[in-house]
Structures are given as structure tokens and as C-alpha cells.
């Protein structure tokens, strides 16, 4: 149907999460309509990401420097560490504008079914940083793997860094959420994280 070069581009776009056949076709056709300079810039940005993007040596977040912008910012509270699964979680939290501490990116979750064990996660630097912290906030997902990881980290931190406060973010019903649409785990968290009114 399409020329081989365009079909290859469509197939490459389909590798991206959430991109189906029609979206991949639109993306590929949009690239084919670009002028040569724009197409080269597009290709160069992909190559740059693969050759220059790295992990922050302190927190494991994505960075194009040895230290990410958050870790190198001395105005942030470096004694408050927010532990997340991936760099996407850092971006989501930063968009709230409500947090002024630093992060620690695990780059995964413990998952015995997928063969991911604690030694596969970014934990060594977390233990070093936690010794200097006042609080470590665990913000892994409420999936089975997320809960397993949070329990493991809680035990590990209490054992290795007994003076640090270890907390878990509250999980529950989203704003406007209805009880009958919520799953059992969400309802359980909503119940256990309840607060006094007034």
C-alpha cells in the first residue's frame, strides 16, 4: 500500500506506547510532508536523546547533565525525598507545583513475575541519601508490584536508616469518583487513609 520507506516509518511509530495503526500513519505522513530541514531536525532530536540523555548520578532522573536540574537546585529541600517508579512520575508531581523537596527514581518496581528483583532497582544511592534525610515519601503505584516495592523499601529504610521518617502517599478515590466504579484496592486505600473532618 505505502512505499517501503514510509511503511518502515509507520512501523517505527507503532512501537511507541499508545500509538495504533491510524495514528502511526498520520505521524509518518506528517513527517513526509515536512521540509528537509525540519525532518533533519526531527531526526537529530531523536538521535540527541539517545546519545546525550542520561540518568542523574544522585536521583536517577533523566538528565542531560551529570546532575539533574532538581538535584542541583539548592533552593529545594534536600532532606525530603519523594521516591517514584519512573521519570514520568517526577514530571507529573512537578506539574502540581506543590512539592519543593527532591526525588529518587527507582527505574522500575519489584516484580517476581517479570524477574525484577530489588538489586535491579536504583536503591544504593537512595540508602546513602536517606541517611541525611528527615523524611522519605514512598510514592509507588497501588498495583501489586507497587505495594510490594513500597513494603520492601519501608522495611529496608527502617533497618538501614532508623532515624528517617518513612511515609506513603495517600491513595483513594479521585475527585468526582463514585464508590460503585472504584476497584477494591482503591476503596481499601480510601478507607485506611481517611481523615477527621474539621
N, C-alpha and C positions, 0 to 999 in steps of 0.2 A: 504493500500500500504506500508506504513512505520510502524515500530513498534510504539506503543503508545508513548513511551518516546521521540522518535525522532520527531514524529508528533507534540507533545506538544512544543518542542523546535522550530520547524518550525513556528508554530502559534505565539509563543512569538516574534520571529524575525520579523514576518509580522506586528507586532504592531508598529515597527519603521517607521518613515516617509520615503517615497520613496522606501521602500522595498516590492517588489512584491513576488509572489509565488516562482519563479525560484531562485531569489536572496536569499530568506529565506531558500530554500532547500540547496543552496550552503553553506551558513553560518552554517546551522545545521550540514551538513555533514563534514565541516571543523572542527567544534568543536568535532564531534565524532571521528575524526582522530587524535586529539591532544593526547599527552600522559597525564597521570593522573595529573602530577604536573602542566603542562601548563593549563589544564582545570580548576584545582582548583584555579590557579592564576587569570584566566579569570573571574571566578565566584566571587572571592574575590574582584576584582577591581569594579565589579558592586555593590556589597554589600557596599564597602567603599564609593562609590559615593553617595549612598542613605543614609548612616549613618553619613558621615563626611562633605559632601559638604553642604555649607550654603550660605546665602546672606551676602555680606559686609554690616556692620551696617551703613556705610556712604553713599555708592552709590547704593547699591542693586545688584551689580555684583556678579557672582558666585565666591566663595572663600572657602578655607578650613581653613581659619583663621577668626578672628573677623573683620579684615580689609583686603581688597584685596591688592595685590601687587602694584596696581596703586595708590590707595589712600594712602598707607603707604610710597610711594616714594616721598621724599621731593625735588627731583630734577625736578619734574613735576610742571607745573603752576597750582596751586590750585585755581586761580582766574578766570580760563577759564573752563567752564563746558559744556560738549557735551552730550546732552540729547538724549537717544536712547530707542527703544522699548524693546530690549532683549539683553542678554549677547552675542548672536551671532553677534550682530551689533558692540559690543566692539571689538571682535576678528577681524572682517572684517576691522575696522578702524585701529587697531593696526598693521595689516599687511601692511598698506600703509607706515608706518614709518614717516608720515608727521605731526603727531599731538602729542604735548607734554603737553596738558592740562589733565584734569581729566574727568570722565564720570558720568552720572547719568542714571541708568537703571530703566525705568518705570515699567517693567514687564507686559506689555500689552498696549493696546490702548483703548480709549473711544469708545464704540460700543453699541449704544442703542438696536440694533437688537440682540446682544448677551447678553444683560443685564449687560455690563461692564460700570460702571459709574466712574467719577473722584475719588470717595472715594475708589475704588478698586485698584487704581494705587499707586505706590510708590511716593507720592507727598510731604508728610510732611517734609522729610529731604531735598528735593530739595528747598523748600522755605527758610529753615534755611541756607542752603549753598549759595543760590543766594544772600542773604543779604551781604555776604562777597565777592561776585564775581564781576569782571569787565564786563564779558560777559557770556551769556548763549546761546549756539547754539542749536537750535531745529533741530533734525535730524530724525524725524519720517517719515514714508513712504509717498508716494504720493497717497495712497489709500484714499477712503472717510473717513475711520476711522482715518488714519494718519493725514489727513488735519484737521479733526475735533479736534483731540487731540492737534495739533500744535496751532490752533486758540484759543482753551481754555487755553493752557499754556501761550501763548502770553498775553492774557487778564489778567490772574491771576498774572503773574510775573510783569506786568506793574502796577497793582493795589497794590500788596503787597511789591514789591521791585522796586520802581520807578527810582532808580538811576542806575540800572543794564541795560546794553545794551542787548536787546534780538534780535537774528538774526536767520535766517532759512537757511539751506544749499541750494545751488542751485541745481535744478533738471532740466534735459533736455535730449538732445539726447546723447546716448553713442558714444564713439569714433567709427567711421566707420558706424554709424547708418544712415539709409536712411529715408527721410521725409515720403515717402509713406508707410513705415512699422510702423511708430510711431502712438500711440494712441493719442486721443485729449488732454488728461491731460498732457502727456509728451510734446506735441507741445506747449501747453499753457505755461508750465513752461519754456521751452526753449525760448519762445518769451519774457516772462516777466523778465527772468534772463539774457537778452542779455547785452553785454558789448561793449564799444567802442574799435575799432581796432587801435592799435598803440598808 
